[in-house]
């Protein structure tokens, strides 16, 4: 009579009727709705996490850029300080050399003055000695003594 496919179809329709009577379709729809809601919530969380990640990336990039600018400022400041210190050291060295040169020139000038004074004193002594020996040989007596004393005094006052 009827073939097996027919009885399978009848059993299927009866099974669907039983499921409909007991509300299995509502349970399945509720389960599917809960699953849809859970998936939607996960998608919303993933979207929110992605937005937070984008914000964090932008924040870290800004921090990195700020740190790089700060490092460049530190390097520039260090270079400027080094140049300033080098210029100060050079100026101090030039000042030191100039003071040493001036001190040496002053010492040389003092030595020259002292040498000139020593030569003058020696020349005065030699002139006085020569004059006194010439006078003693050529002039005799009281006049000779007065002339010698006056000549020695004049020579000493002019040379010193």
VMD Tcl script that builds the backbone (N, CA, C; Angstrom):
set m [mol new atoms 480]
animate dup $m
set s [atomselect $m all]
$s set {name element resname resid chain x y z} {
  {N N UNK 1 A 0.775 -1.175 0.000}
  {CA C UNK 1 A 0.000 0.000 0.000}
  {C C UNK 1 A 0.840 1.274 0.000}
  {N N UNK 2 A 1.008 1.768 1.111}
  {CA C UNK 2 A 1.809 3.016 1.110}
  {C C UNK 2 A 3.279 2.670 1.233}
  {N N UNK 3 A 4.035 3.492 0.668}
  {CA C UNK 3 A 5.471 3.245 0.715}
  {C C UNK 3 A 6.090 3.878 1.958}
  {N N UNK 4 A 7.336 3.584 2.174}
  {CA C UNK 4 A 8.034 4.008 3.399}
  {C C UNK 4 A 8.165 5.519 3.455}
  {N N UNK 5 A 8.350 6.156 2.336}
  {CA C UNK 5 A 8.511 7.605 2.334}
  {C C UNK 5 A 7.235 8.276 2.836}
  {N N UNK 6 A 6.096 7.682 2.500}
  {CA C UNK 6 A 4.831 8.242 2.952}
  {C C UNK 6 A 4.744 8.186 4.467}
  {N N UNK 7 A 5.074 7.030 5.052}
  {CA C UNK 7 A 5.007 6.865 6.513}
  {C C UNK 7 A 6.038 7.765 7.203}
  {N N UNK 8 A 7.157 8.007 6.582}
  {CA C UNK 8 A 8.167 8.927 7.150}
  {C C UNK 8 A 7.590 10.331 7.143}
  {N N UNK 9 A 6.884 10.707 6.082}
  {CA C UNK 9 A 6.298 12.043 5.990}
  {C C UNK 9 A 5.188 12.181 7.007}
  {N N UNK 10 A 4.344 11.128 7.204}
  {CA C UNK 10 A 3.263 11.173 8.180}
  {C C UNK 10 A 3.842 11.288 9.577}
  {N N UNK 11 A 4.880 10.523 9.877}
  {CA C UNK 11 A 5.528 10.566 11.198}
  {C C UNK 11 A 6.124 11.950 11.429}
  {N N UNK 12 A 6.636 12.510 10.383}
  {CA C UNK 12 A 7.249 13.849 10.527}
  {C C UNK 12 A 6.182 14.886 10.838}
  {N N UNK 13 A 5.060 14.835 10.178}
  {CA C UNK 13 A 3.977 15.783 10.406}
  {C C UNK 13 A 3.417 15.589 11.814}
  {N N UNK 14 A 3.266 14.358 12.271}
  {CA C UNK 14 A 2.779 14.083 13.629}
  {C C UNK 14 A 3.780 14.628 14.647}
  {N N UNK 15 A 5.036 14.406 14.402}
  {CA C UNK 15 A 6.089 14.894 15.314}
  {C C UNK 15 A 6.057 16.408 15.383}
  {N N UNK 16 A 5.862 17.056 14.265}
  {CA C UNK 16 A 5.802 18.516 14.246}
  {C C UNK 16 A 4.543 18.982 14.971}
  {N N UNK 17 A 3.476 18.272 14.853}
  {CA C UNK 17 A 2.256 18.613 15.568}
  {C C UNK 17 A 2.452 18.492 17.070}
  {N N UNK 18 A 3.129 17.426 17.517}
  {CA C UNK 18 A 3.409 17.235 18.948}
  {C C UNK 18 A 4.318 18.360 19.424}
  {N N UNK 19 A 5.323 18.666 18.658}
  {CA C UNK 19 A 6.243 19.771 19.039}
  {C C UNK 19 A 5.472 21.077 19.148}
  {N N UNK 20 A 4.544 21.318 18.216}
  {CA C UNK 20 A 3.755 22.543 18.232}
  {C C UNK 20 A 2.834 22.563 19.445}
  {N N UNK 21 A 2.237 21.418 19.792}
  {CA C UNK 21 A 1.342 21.353 20.934}
  {C C UNK 21 A 2.071 21.646 22.241}
  {N N UNK 22 A 3.225 21.096 22.407}
  {CA C UNK 22 A 4.007 21.293 23.637}
  {C C UNK 22 A 4.848 22.581 23.610}
  {N N UNK 23 A 4.865 23.346 22.542}
  {CA C UNK 23 A 5.554 24.637 22.461}
  {C C UNK 23 A 7.054 24.520 22.296}
  {N N UNK 24 A 7.489 23.453 21.681}
  {CA C UNK 24 A 8.934 23.271 21.453}
  {C C UNK 24 A 9.450 24.372 20.538}
  {N N UNK 25 A 8.646 24.826 19.623}
  {CA C UNK 25 A 9.115 25.870 18.697}
  {C C UNK 25 A 9.406 27.175 19.439}
  {N N UNK 26 A 8.575 27.443 20.493}
  {CA C UNK 26 A 8.851 28.650 21.292}
  {C C UNK 26 A 10.167 28.509 22.067}
  {N N UNK 27 A 10.420 27.338 22.566}
  {CA C UNK 27 A 11.667 27.089 23.288}
  {C C UNK 27 A 12.855 27.241 22.347}
  {N N UNK 28 A 12.721 26.703 21.152}
  {CA C UNK 28 A 13.805 26.824 20.164}
  {C C UNK 28 A 13.993 28.281 19.781}
  {N N UNK 29 A 12.886 29.020 19.576}
  {CA C UNK 29 A 12.990 30.437 19.213}
  {C C UNK 29 A 13.604 31.254 20.361}
  {N N UNK 30 A 13.212 30.922 21.595}
  {CA C UNK 30 A 13.807 31.622 22.743}
  {C C UNK 30 A 15.307 31.342 22.835}
  {N N UNK 31 A 15.685 30.083 22.599}
  {CA C UNK 31 A 17.116 29.728 22.631}
  {C C UNK 31 A 17.865 30.474 21.527}
  {N N UNK 32 A 17.246 30.530 20.352}
  {CA C UNK 32 A 17.880 31.256 19.241}
  {C C UNK 32 A 17.948 32.757 19.543}
  {N N UNK 33 A 16.887 33.316 20.185}
  {CA C UNK 33 A 16.910 34.735 20.556}
  {C C UNK 33 A 18.006 35.027 21.590}
  {N N UNK 34 A 18.108 34.114 22.592}
  {CA C UNK 34 A 19.170 34.294 23.602}
  {C C UNK 34 A 20.549 34.227 22.951}
  {N N UNK 35 A 20.691 33.293 22.027}
  {CA C UNK 35 A 21.992 33.167 21.340}
  {C C UNK 35 A 22.265 34.421 20.508}
  {N N UNK 36 A 21.228 34.937 19.818}
  {CA C UNK 36 A 21.381 36.170 19.043}
  {C C UNK 36 A 21.774 37.340 19.953}
  {N N UNK 37 A 21.098 37.445 21.102}
  {CA C UNK 37 A 21.416 38.526 22.044}
  {C C UNK 37 A 22.844 38.410 22.572}
  {N N UNK 38 A 23.259 37.179 22.898}
  {CA C UNK 38 A 24.623 36.958 23.387}
  {C C UNK 38 A 25.654 37.325 22.313}
  {N N UNK 39 A 25.394 36.922 21.083}
  {CA C UNK 39 A 26.307 37.244 19.976}
  {C C UNK 39 A 26.339 38.753 19.750}
  {N N UNK 40 A 25.171 39.407 19.820}
  {CA C UNK 40 A 25.118 40.858 19.651}
  {C C UNK 40 A 25.915 41.548 20.754}
  {N N UNK 41 A 25.762 41.053 21.988}
  {CA C UNK 41 A 26.510 41.622 23.117}
  {C C UNK 41 A 28.017 41.452 22.902}
  {N N UNK 42 A 28.418 40.264 22.437}
  {CA C UNK 42 A 29.842 40.027 22.165}
  {C C UNK 42 A 30.348 40.947 21.063}
  {N N UNK 43 A 29.536 41.167 20.034}
  {CA C UNK 43 A 29.925 42.086 18.958}
  {C C UNK 43 A 30.054 43.516 19.487}
  {N N UNK 44 A 29.091 43.915 20.340}
  {CA C UNK 44 A 29.173 45.259 20.928}
  {C C UNK 44 A 30.413 45.404 21.799}
  {N N UNK 45 A 30.715 44.366 22.600}
  {CA C UNK 45 A 31.936 44.395 23.435}
  {C C UNK 45 A 33.188 44.464 22.568}
  {N N UNK 46 A 33.195 43.683 21.487}
  {CA C UNK 46 A 34.351 43.694 20.587}
  {C C UNK 46 A 34.516 45.067 19.940}
  {N N UNK 47 A 33.391 45.688 19.537}
  {CA C UNK 47 A 33.446 47.024 18.939}
  {C C UNK 47 A 33.979 48.035 19.959}
  {N N UNK 48 A 33.475 47.941 21.211}
  {CA C UNK 48 A 33.927 48.848 22.276}
  {C C UNK 48 A 35.422 48.643 22.564}
  {N N UNK 49 A 35.845 47.381 22.638}
  {CA C UNK 49 A 37.266 47.095 22.880}
  {C C UNK 49 A 38.139 47.609 21.729}
  {N N UNK 50 A 37.632 47.496 20.501}
  {CA C UNK 50 A 38.387 48.003 19.352}
  {C C UNK 50 A 38.540 49.517 19.446}
  {N N UNK 51 A 37.460 50.211 19.811}
  {CA C UNK 51 A 37.530 51.667 19.962}
  {C C UNK 51 A 38.508 52.065 21.067}
  {N N UNK 52 A 38.489 51.319 22.179}
  {CA C UNK 52 A 39.441 51.594 23.274}
  {C C UNK 52 A 40.875 51.356 22.807}
  {N N UNK 53 A 41.069 50.284 22.044}
  {CA C UNK 53 A 42.409 49.987 21.534}
  {C C UNK 53 A 42.893 51.095 20.600}
  {N N UNK 54 A 41.997 51.601 19.753}
  {CA C UNK 54 A 42.365 52.694 18.839}
  {C C UNK 54 A 42.750 53.930 19.653}
  {N N UNK 55 A 41.964 54.224 20.701}
  {CA C UNK 55 A 42.288 55.370 21.555}
  {C C UNK 55 A 43.630 55.183 22.248}
  {N N UNK 56 A 43.873 53.965 22.763}
  {CA C UNK 56 A 45.165 53.704 23.423}
  {C C UNK 56 A 46.328 53.843 22.454}
  {N N UNK 57 A 46.160 53.348 21.243}
  {CA C UNK 57 A 47.226 53.473 20.239}
  {C C UNK 57 A 47.505 54.947 19.965}
  {N N UNK 58 A 46.437 55.737 19.804}
  {CA C UNK 58 A 46.627 57.170 19.548}
  {C C UNK 58 A 47.303 57.837 20.743}
  {N N UNK 59 A 46.904 57.447 21.949}
  {CA C UNK 59 A 47.511 58.033 23.153}
  {C C UNK 59 A 48.990 57.669 23.254}
  {N N UNK 60 A 49.326 56.415 22.989}
  {CA C UNK 60 A 50.725 56.005 23.055}
  {C C UNK 60 A 51.558 56.662 21.957}
  {N N UNK 61 A 50.963 56.851 20.801}
  {CA C UNK 61 A 51.691 57.556 19.730}
  {C C UNK 61 A 51.955 59.002 20.134}
  {N N UNK 62 A 50.968 59.630 20.756}
  {CA C UNK 62 A 51.159 61.007 21.220}
  {C C UNK 62 A 52.235 61.058 22.299}
  {N N UNK 63 A 52.196 60.084 23.212}
  {CA C UNK 63 A 53.232 60.037 24.267}
  {C C UNK 63 A 54.613 59.833 23.662}
  {N N UNK 64 A 54.716 58.936 22.682}
  {CA C UNK 64 A 56.004 58.687 22.037}
  {C C UNK 64 A 56.511 59.946 21.349}
  {N N UNK 65 A 55.614 60.633 20.637}
  {CA C UNK 65 A 56.004 61.874 19.956}
  {C C UNK 65 A 56.454 62.909 20.983}
  {N N UNK 66 A 55.737 62.994 22.086}
  {CA C UNK 66 A 56.109 63.936 23.145}
  {C C UNK 66 A 57.473 63.565 23.728}
  {N N UNK 67 A 57.695 62.281 23.961}
  {CA C UNK 67 A 58.980 61.836 24.503}
  {C C UNK 67 A 60.114 62.119 23.514}
  {N N UNK 68 A 59.845 61.920 22.223}
  {CA C UNK 68 A 60.871 62.210 21.212}
  {C C UNK 68 A 61.193 63.701 21.179}
  {N N UNK 69 A 60.144 64.548 21.265}
  {CA C UNK 69 A 60.388 66.000 21.294}
  {C C UNK 69 A 61.183 66.376 22.542}
  {N N UNK 70 A 60.812 65.770 23.662}
  {CA C UNK 70 A 61.525 66.068 24.910}
  {C C UNK 70 A 62.981 65.631 24.813}
  {N N UNK 71 A 63.221 64.461 24.224}
  {CA C UNK 71 A 64.595 63.991 24.049}
  {C C UNK 71 A 65.373 64.935 23.138}
  {N N UNK 72 A 64.737 65.400 22.061}
  {CA C UNK 72 A 65.406 66.341 21.163}
  {C C UNK 72 A 65.707 67.648 21.892}
  {N N UNK 73 A 64.768 68.095 22.722}
  {CA C UNK 73 A 65.006 69.319 23.503}
  {C C UNK 73 A 66.167 69.129 24.465}
  {N N UNK 74 A 66.238 67.957 25.098}
  {CA C UNK 74 A 67.330 67.675 26.039}
  {C C UNK 74 A 68.661 67.665 25.297}
  {N N UNK 75 A 68.683 67.028 24.130}
  {CA C UNK 75 A 69.926 66.985 23.342}
  {C C UNK 75 A 70.338 68.388 22.915}
  {N N UNK 76 A 69.372 69.175 22.451}
  {CA C UNK 76 A 69.680 70.550 22.026}
  {C C UNK 76 A 70.170 71.377 23.212}
  {N N UNK 77 A 69.542 71.188 24.349}
  {CA C UNK 77 A 69.962 71.915 25.553}
  {C C UNK 77 A 71.373 71.503 25.961}
  {N N UNK 78 A 71.647 70.205 25.902}
  {CA C UNK 78 A 72.984 69.722 26.259}
  {C C UNK 78 A 74.036 70.276 25.296}
  {N N UNK 79 A 73.706 70.316 24.000}
  {CA C UNK 79 A 74.648 70.876 23.028}
  {C C UNK 79 A 74.890 72.356 23.313}
  {N N UNK 80 A 73.813 73.086 23.591}
  {CA C UNK 80 A 73.957 74.512 23.885}
  {C C UNK 80 A 74.785 74.719 25.143}
  {N N UNK 81 A 74.541 73.896 26.170}
  {CA C UNK 81 A 75.328 74.001 27.405}
  {C C UNK 81 A 76.799 73.693 27.137}
  {N N UNK 82 A 77.052 72.660 26.333}
  {CA C UNK 82 A 78.431 72.297 26.021}
  {C C UNK 82 A 79.128 73.426 25.256}
  {N N UNK 83 A 78.416 74.018 24.298}
  {CA C UNK 83 A 79.005 75.129 23.537}
  {C C UNK 83 A 79.265 76.332 24.442}
  {N N UNK 84 A 78.320 76.609 25.335}
  {CA C UNK 84 A 78.474 77.735 26.260}
  {C C UNK 84 A 79.661 77.485 27.195}
  {N N UNK 85 A 79.761 76.268 27.720}
  {CA C UNK 85 A 80.870 75.936 28.623}
  {C C UNK 85 A 82.191 76.018 27.876}
  {N N UNK 86 A 82.209 75.534 26.626}
  {CA C UNK 86 A 83.441 75.604 25.830}
  {C C UNK 86 A 83.825 77.062 25.578}
  {N N UNK 87 A 82.844 77.904 25.266}
  {CA C UNK 87 A 83.127 79.322 25.028}
  {C C UNK 87 A 83.636 79.986 26.308}
  {N N UNK 88 A 83.021 79.648 27.443}
  {CA C UNK 88 A 83.488 80.206 28.720}
  {C C UNK 88 A 84.906 79.753 29.025}
  {N N UNK 89 A 85.183 78.469 28.788}
  {CA C UNK 89 A 86.520 77.948 29.039}
  {C C UNK 89 A 87.542 78.634 28.132}
  {N N UNK 90 A 87.162 78.837 26.858}
  {CA C UNK 90 A 88.063 79.505 25.923}
  {C C UNK 90 A 88.325 80.941 26.379}
  {N N UNK 91 A 87.261 81.639 26.793}
  {CA C UNK 91 A 87.424 83.020 27.261}
  {C C UNK 91 A 88.297 83.064 28.515}
  {N N UNK 92 A 88.064 82.128 29.432}
  {CA C UNK 92 A 88.892 82.081 30.647}
  {C C UNK 92 A 90.341 81.797 30.305}
  {N N UNK 93 A 90.566 80.887 29.352}
  {CA C UNK 93 A 91.932 80.550 28.963}
  {C C UNK 93 A 92.599 81.761 28.312}
  {N N UNK 94 A 91.872 82.449 27.431}
  {CA C UNK 94 A 92.437 83.639 26.791}
  {C C UNK 94 A 92.746 84.712 27.827}
  {N N UNK 95 A 91.856 84.888 28.793}
  {CA C UNK 95 A 92.076 85.859 29.870}
  {C C UNK 95 A 93.296 85.465 30.697}
  {N N UNK 96 A 93.415 84.163 31.005}
  {CA C UNK 96 A 94.554 83.671 31.775}
  {C C UNK 96 A 95.864 83.912 31.019}
  {N N UNK 97 A 95.851 83.612 29.710}
  {CA C UNK 97 A 97.062 83.808 28.895}
  {C C UNK 97 A 97.395 85.301 28.831}
  {N N UNK 98 A 96.379 86.142 28.669}
  {CA C UNK 98 A 96.625 87.584 28.608}
  {C C UNK 98 A 97.203 88.094 29.925}
  {N N UNK 99 A 96.649 87.620 31.049}
  {CA C UNK 99 A 97.187 88.048 32.355}
  {C C UNK 99 A 98.609 87.557 32.549}
  {N N UNK 100 A 98.865 86.316 32.147}
  {CA C UNK 100 A 100.238 85.782 32.273}
  {C C UNK 100 A 101.207 86.566 31.390}
  {N N UNK 101 A 100.767 86.875 30.166}
  {CA C UNK 101 A 101.610 87.644 29.255}
  {C C UNK 101 A 101.898 89.016 29.844}
  {N N UNK 102 A 100.878 89.680 30.376}
  {CA C UNK 102 A 101.054 91.002 30.968}
  {C C UNK 102 A 101.985 90.933 32.177}
  {N N UNK 103 A 101.800 89.882 32.995}
  {CA C UNK 103 A 102.679 89.709 34.158}
  {C C UNK 103 A 104.126 89.512 33.706}
  {N N UNK 104 A 104.317 88.689 32.670}
  {CA C UNK 104 A 105.667 88.450 32.154}
  {C C UNK 104 A 106.256 89.739 31.587}
  {N N UNK 105 A 105.435 90.502 30.840}
  {CA C UNK 105 A 105.920 91.773 30.289}
  {C C UNK 105 A 106.284 92.740 31.399}
  {N N UNK 106 A 105.466 92.772 32.466}
  {CA C UNK 106 A 105.787 93.641 33.606}
  {C C UNK 106 A 107.089 93.222 34.268}
  {N N UNK 107 A 107.281 91.915 34.421}
  {CA C UNK 107 A 108.530 91.426 35.024}
  {C C UNK 107 A 109.724 91.778 34.144}
  {N N UNK 108 A 109.536 91.646 32.823}
  {CA C UNK 108 A 110.623 91.998 31.893}
  {C C UNK 108 A 110.929 93.496 32.009}
  {N N UNK 109 A 109.866 94.319 32.046}
  {CA C UNK 109 A 110.063 95.769 32.155}
  {C C UNK 109 A 110.769 96.103 33.474}
  {N N UNK 110 A 110.373 95.449 34.564}
  {CA C UNK 110 A 111.030 95.688 35.850}
  {C C UNK 110 A 112.492 95.263 35.801}
  {N N UNK 111 A 112.737 94.100 35.150}
  {CA C UNK 111 A 114.116 93.637 35.034}
  {C C UNK 111 A 114.942 94.610 34.196}
  {N N UNK 112 A 114.339 95.147 33.107}
  {CA C UNK 112 A 115.047 96.128 32.288}
  {C C UNK 112 A 115.345 97.384 33.095}
  {N N UNK 113 A 114.336 97.860 33.833}
  {CA C UNK 113 A 114.532 99.058 34.659}
  {C C UNK 113 A 115.618 98.826 35.692}
  {N N UNK 114 A 115.569 97.656 36.315}
  {CA C UNK 114 A 116.576 97.326 37.329}
  {C C UNK 114 A 117.965 97.238 36.700}
  {N N UNK 115 A 118.024 96.630 35.492}
  {CA C UNK 115 A 119.316 96.515 34.812}
  {C C UNK 115 A 119.859 97.892 34.451}
  {N N UNK 116 A 118.947 98.762 33.950}
  {CA C UNK 116 A 119.377 100.128 33.597}
  {C C UNK 116 A 119.858 100.851 34.843}
  {N N UNK 117 A 119.098 100.691 35.942}
  {CA C UNK 117 A 119.501 101.344 37.195}
  {C C UNK 117 A 120.836 100.804 37.677}
  {N N UNK 118 A 121.029 99.481 37.559}
  {CA C UNK 118 A 122.309 98.886 37.979}
  {C C UNK 118 A 123.457 99.388 37.109}
  {N N UNK 119 A 123.218 99.482 35.778}
  {CA C UNK 119 A 124.259 99.977 34.871}
  {C C UNK 119 A 124.590 101.426 35.202}
  {N N UNK 120 A 123.540 102.243 35.456}
  {CA C UNK 120 A 123.769 103.640 35.803}
  {C C UNK 120 A 124.565 103.753 37.107}
  {N N UNK 121 A 124.155 102.916 38.066}
  {CA C UNK 121 A 124.882 102.978 39.350}
  {C C UNK 121 A 126.332 102.575 39.170}
  {N N UNK 122 A 126.556 101.521 38.359}
  {CA C UNK 122 A 127.933 101.072 38.124}
  {C C UNK 122 A 128.703 102.138 37.355}
  {N N UNK 123 A 128.032 102.782 36.358}
  {CA C UNK 123 A 128.695 103.839 35.598}
  {C C UNK 123 A 128.996 105.030 36.498}
  {N N UNK 124 A 128.055 105.334 37.387}
  {CA C UNK 124 A 128.283 106.450 38.318}
  {C C UNK 124 A 129.448 106.142 39.230}
  {N N UNK 125 A 129.463 104.935 39.733}
  {CA C UNK 125 A 130.577 104.550 40.618}
  {C C UNK 125 A 131.898 104.607 39.857}
  {N N UNK 126 A 131.879 104.110 38.589}
  {CA C UNK 126 A 133.115 104.135 37.790}
  {C C UNK 126 A 133.521 105.565 37.489}
  {N N UNK 127 A 132.536 106.428 37.163}
  {CA C UNK 127 A 132.844 107.829 36.866}
  {C C UNK 127 A 133.363 108.527 38.098}
  {N N UNK 128 A 132.738 108.267 39.239}
  {CA C UNK 128 A 133.199 108.888 40.491}
  {C C UNK 128 A 134.593 108.408 40.802}
  {N N UNK 129 A 134.813 107.157 40.642}
  {CA C UNK 129 A 136.131 106.594 40.916}
  {C C UNK 129 A 137.186 107.195 39.985}
  {N N UNK 130 A 136.834 107.267 38.677}
  {CA C UNK 130 A 137.784 107.821 37.718}
  {C C UNK 130 A 138.017 109.292 37.986}
  {N N UNK 131 A 136.939 110.022 38.257}
  {CA C UNK 131 A 137.080 111.451 38.524}
  {C C UNK 131 A 137.897 111.671 39.786}
  {N N UNK 132 A 137.629 110.847 40.802}
  {CA C UNK 132 A 138.376 111.039 42.045}
  {C C UNK 132 A 139.842 110.710 41.841}
  {N N UNK 133 A 140.155 109.683 41.064}
  {CA C UNK 133 A 141.567 109.369 40.867}
  {C C UNK 133 A 142.252 110.434 40.003}
  {N N UNK 134 A 141.569 110.984 39.005}
  {CA C UNK 134 A 142.142 112.038 38.173}
  {C C UNK 134 A 142.332 113.295 39.005}
  {N N UNK 135 A 141.355 113.612 39.785}
  {CA C UNK 135 A 141.425 114.832 40.590}
  {C C UNK 135 A 142.516 114.715 41.648}
  {N N UNK 136 A 142.616 113.569 42.234}
  {CA C UNK 136 A 143.655 113.438 43.264}
  {C C UNK 136 A 145.037 113.537 42.653}
  {N N UNK 137 A 145.187 113.130 41.445}
  {CA C UNK 137 A 146.496 113.219 40.822}
  {C C UNK 137 A 146.777 114.629 40.306}
  {N N UNK 138 A 145.762 115.332 39.853}
  {CA C UNK 138 A 146.021 116.638 39.266}
  {C C UNK 138 A 145.799 117.787 40.236}
  {N N UNK 139 A 144.860 117.697 41.120}
  {CA C UNK 139 A 144.592 118.796 42.049}
  {C C UNK 139 A 145.016 118.342 43.439}
  {N N UNK 140 A 145.690 119.288 44.214}
  {CA C UNK 140 A 146.186 118.931 45.541}
  {C C UNK 140 A 145.646 119.925 46.531}
  {N N UNK 141 A 145.534 119.494 47.711}
  {CA C UNK 141 A 145.204 120.382 48.807}
  {C C UNK 141 A 143.714 120.459 49.092}
  {N N UNK 142 A 143.358 121.592 49.762}
  {CA C UNK 142 A 141.981 121.815 50.216}
  {C C UNK 142 A 141.064 121.981 49.021}
  {N N UNK 143 A 141.458 122.630 47.987}
  {CA C UNK 143 A 140.644 122.858 46.794}
  {C C UNK 143 A 140.301 121.511 46.169}
  {N N UNK 144 A 141.237 120.616 46.137}
  {CA C UNK 144 A 141.028 119.294 45.557}
  {C C UNK 144 A 139.967 118.539 46.338}
  {N N UNK 145 A 140.027 118.566 47.622}
  {CA C UNK 145 A 139.051 117.862 48.467}
  {C C UNK 145 A 137.656 118.406 48.269}
  {N N UNK 146 A 137.538 119.793 48.210}
  {CA C UNK 146 A 136.221 120.397 48.006}
  {C C UNK 146 A 135.674 120.051 46.622}
  {N N UNK 147 A 136.505 120.116 45.608}
  {CA C UNK 147 A 136.071 119.788 44.245}
  {C C UNK 147 A 135.653 118.320 44.116}
  {N N UNK 148 A 136.410 117.473 44.730}
  {CA C UNK 148 A 136.090 116.024 44.663}
  {C C UNK 148 A 134.755 115.756 45.333}
  {N N UNK 149 A 134.550 116.306 46.490}
  {CA C UNK 149 A 133.291 116.085 47.218}
  {C C UNK 149 A 132.123 116.641 46.435}
  {N N UNK 150 A 132.289 117.884 45.891}
  {CA C UNK 150 A 131.205 118.489 45.110}
  {C C UNK 150 A 130.954 117.694 43.837}
  {N N UNK 151 A 131.966 117.233 43.141}
  {CA C UNK 151 A 131.818 116.459 41.908}
  {C C UNK 151 A 131.133 115.117 42.162}
  {N N UNK 152 A 131.537 114.470 43.226}
  {CA C UNK 152 A 130.915 113.175 43.562}
  {C C UNK 152 A 129.430 113.378 43.849}
  {N N UNK 153 A 129.124 114.429 44.564}
  {CA C UNK 153 A 127.722 114.720 44.924}
  {C C UNK 153 A 126.912 115.041 43.659}
  {N N UNK 154 A 127.460 115.851 42.753}
  {CA C UNK 154 A 126.756 116.196 41.506}
  {C C UNK 154 A 126.521 114.954 40.639}
  {N N UNK 155 A 127.547 114.125 40.498}
  {CA C UNK 155 A 127.418 112.921 39.672}
  {C C UNK 155 A 126.371 111.983 40.245}
  {N N UNK 156 A 126.370 111.812 41.542}
  {CA C UNK 156 A 125.408 110.906 42.184}
  {C C UNK 156 A 123.976 111.437 42.023}
  {N N UNK 157 A 123.779 112.727 42.176}
  {CA C UNK 157 A 122.426 113.285 42.073}
  {C C UNK 157 A 121.906 113.203 40.634}
  {N N UNK 158 A 122.788 113.364 39.632}
  {CA C UNK 158 A 122.347 113.312 38.233}
  {C C UNK 158 A 122.086 111.877 37.744}
  {N N UNK 159 A 122.864 110.953 38.212}
  {CA C UNK 159 A 122.718 109.579 37.726}
  {C C UNK 159 A 121.588 108.824 38.448}
  {N N UNK 160 A 121.326 109.191 39.662}
  {CA C UNK 160 A 120.268 108.488 40.394}
  {C C UNK 160 A 119.026 109.297 40.302}
}
mol reanalyze $m
mol bondsrecalc $m
mol representation Tube
mol addrep $m
